[in-house]
Structure formats: structure tokens, C-alpha cells
Amino acid sequence: MIAGWITVLAGMDPEDGDDGERIGLLRVMEDLKSAACAGQARTAAAFDASQRRAQAGAGIPAAELGKGIGGQIALARRESPQQGNRLLGLARILVTEMPHTLTALSSGLLNEWRAVLLARETACLSADDRRTVDAGLAADTGALAGMGNNKLVNEAKRAAYALDPQSVTARNAKAENDRHVSCRPAPDTMTYLTGLLPVAQGVAVYAALAREADSLRASGDGRGRGQIMADTLVHRVTGTPGGITGVEIQLVMTDRTLFQGDSEPAYLPGYGIVPAQWARNLTRRTHTNRPTNRPTKPGGSAGSSGGEMPDAAMPDEPGIRVSLRRLFTAPGTGQLVGMDARSRFFPPGLQRLIRTRDQTCRTPYCDAPIRHADHIMPHNRKGATSEINGEGTCERCNLAKEAPGWSSIPRPGPRHTVQITTPTGHTYQSTAPALPGTTRTGAGRPGTRTTAKRKKYFRQVVPGRFSSP
């Protein structure tokens, strides 16, 4: 029935009707989204309870019950494993502790994000106190209608503090343990470097950068205040104005892009795809005492391409080392040429190759940095220590795959492919991203020479488990 709704919505023509009907339709579809989220919450909570019963019946220790459930929900919802666990936690809270919020979500009075906000701001309370706050907010009666997100959060905070001020205070103190620094891509070859700090430290860092910016601008520096603050942050953290010297940046590009002016984009680990000209500029840029808005003079810079062969020195400026590692790929498919090892553990060179090939964690929808080079088929089941049988995973996913009922196997394809099977029998495939130089069309199809060679190799590294797709 629900699958039929998808077909109906896909075939709906918004040109039918007048503007008043279109606004009404937008509201109804928004209510439908909220109701679907409530249905997902109920389904996830029921799935969690069923899986826990099955795990307990299979003799799984009580401390390990629930392992891998969030991962299955994440795959079904096309979300990262971390988000899958968050959604499962929200589902359990809504079903067992916040029935009024769940009813409001079901009827369209709240959307999923606003339900998340209410659950988050009452997380420090006991189950009984949370139910009391949930009933007092009365989201299912429309009492929160018209409130912005900030007002909604403030109402939840006020109610929680009035009921249990000690728990709220303890939560604030505990939050210091969550301090961290993160880096995520921004448009146009920029990044967001974010620090979550205790308020006093965060304000102090910002004030120090602001004072430096005001001082330099007063002395005639032509950069903007924000530019000076950003440049000062880089200088003070890395010890160099450009922030690159002494730090390896593994810039992956084809030899054609580097030496022949080809337009094939490069790949920068930790960021993603970058324009070819930008990559060439990075390898040629002169190290200066301070970044400016003026074009830099031609010269050397730091950076390297990730890969597998010994370093070859390139001409550079004094104190700045630019090197290349050659990395070989199969023509057309862009598949890295692999290597095998006899050891149970992946040697450093093979780890570097796998990290360059996979870029981020190979679990579908997980963009976390790679922390482990792991066997797809476990070593104790005669899985080879090889490029074919290796994958890069984050720490969370590496642990989650050990849960009962999970299995993975390499599969043939134009690029490295892993098939994941969950305890319910659902299968998902993860294909390594295309590296620079990969031919996008007409290469690596089943039956081509490249795929045939890889099938032959699969039979060697995955004995008894290979079958044609």
C-alpha cells in the first residue's frame, strides 16, 4: 500500500489546480512526511525489540544485545551508521517515554527535527520526568504550533530545569567531555574547521584572534578582519603561515593532470574532488610569510599524491618538500593495481593503497574517515590479506560488522565492490569511488577483459565463495 503512494506522488502533476490548492497540497504532503517519520519510529522500535529477543534466544551476552541493530536501520534508511543509531535512540524514546510528541509527529503537528529537539533537551531526565515534561508541553494539542525552533528548545529547557535542576546542571558539566575538533568540506575548495569547546575557552580563542586582527588592521594590513583571523589561526596551530610545511597532503591526480595540463579533477583526502588547475597551483605555489589576496609567484609548495611507489624528489623551494608517489591503475576502470601479503596484518604500503582507493569508510552512506584496513572475509576463515579482500572502515563500522548475522564478501565489478548481508538477509553493495583517470562510460562491463581477469583473481582470494553476479 505504501509503495503505491510513491507511484501516485511520482505521477502527480503540480500544474493541475490553482495556487490555493497547491499550498494545501504542500501542507498535506508535509503532514504525510511527519506521519511517515512517526511510522518509521514505531517500526524501528518494534524491530529493535524483536532483534533483541532473537539475540537473547541465540545466547548473546546481555552486554552485547542490540549490537548491529542501528546499522541495519541505517542501511534501510540510507543513512550513516552513526545516524542510524541516533534514529533508533529517538524511536525508542518516542515510543516508550514521549507518547504526546509521537502523537504530534503522527498527526503532522511536529516534524521529525522538532521531535529530535524535544528529545535532546530532555535527555538528562529520568524516564518518568521525561514523560511529565512531554505531557506538560502537550505537543499533540497544538500548544507548540507557531513556535520557532529556538523557542521550542527554550520551552523544553525551561520545563526540564524546573523539574530536575540538578540533572540539567550535571549535563552541562558532562558536556565538556564532548569537546572536539572536526573538519568537513565546504564549497569552492574551502573547509569548515569547527571546534566544540567549553564556553570560556571558546570565547577566549575567538577574542585572541579578534585582537590580533584588530591590531594588524590598525597597522595598515589590507586583509579583511575575518581573513586575518583565519590566517592567524592557521599560523598559530601549524607553526607556519601557509599551514602546509611539515604536513603531508596526499593529493591524488593523474600524471596527465600534473604534467600535461589535463582537466581531469584531482582528489584530496579529507576533502574530496578538487579542480585540476587548483591541484596544479597547490604543487607549484611559493611558500610566503602570509597569505594575501594577490596572486602568488610561481614556485614550489608542499603536497604529494597518495600512492604506493617510493618517493621521487621534485624541485622545490628551500625548506619545502614536494614529492610524488606513483600509483598504478587499470586502464579504463581506474581500479588500483593490487598487491598481496602473507601476513595477517596489512603492511603499511597495502594500507596506504586501500586508503587511497576507498577514500572514506566503505559502509554504504558512511562518510567517516578510515581508521582501519580490515579483511572483508575474516582471516580466520581463510580470507587473504590482499587488496581485493581489504577495505577501509571507520572504527564504529569495523566493530559493528562483528555482530552475529553480518557477513561481507568481495564481488566482481569495474571497481572494487563489497556485498554486505545483514541478519535479516538484505544485501547492500559498496563500490569504491572512481579515482582520477577513470573512464566513466563503456569500460569494465561484464565480459570485458578487465572484469574477466578480476573474476579469475576472485576465485583465488575468495575460495569457494565466488559466483557470477
ABEGO torsion letter per residue (X at the ends): XAAAAAAAAAABBAABEBAAAAAAAAAAAAAAAAAAAAAAAAAAAAAAAAAAAAAAAAGBBAAABGBGAAAAAAAAAGBBAAAAAAAAAAAAAAAAABAAAAAAAAAGABBAAAAAAAAAAAAABBAAAAAAAAAAAGAAAGAABGBBAAAAAAAAAAAAAAABAAAAAAAAAAAAAABBBBBBBBBGGBBBBBBBBBAAAAAAAAAAAAAAAAAAAAAGBABBAAAAAAAAAAAAAAGBAAGABGBBBBBBBBAAAAAAGBABBBBBBGAEBBBAAAAAAAAABBBBABBBABBBBBEBBBEBBBEABBBBBBBBBBGBBBBBBBBBBBBGAGBBBBBBBABABBBAAAAAAAAAAAGBBABBGBABBBABBBBABBAAAGBBBBAAABBBBBAAAAAAAABBGBBBBBBBEABBBBBBBBAAGBBBBBBBBBBBGBBABGBGBBGBAAAAAAAAAAAAABBGABBBX
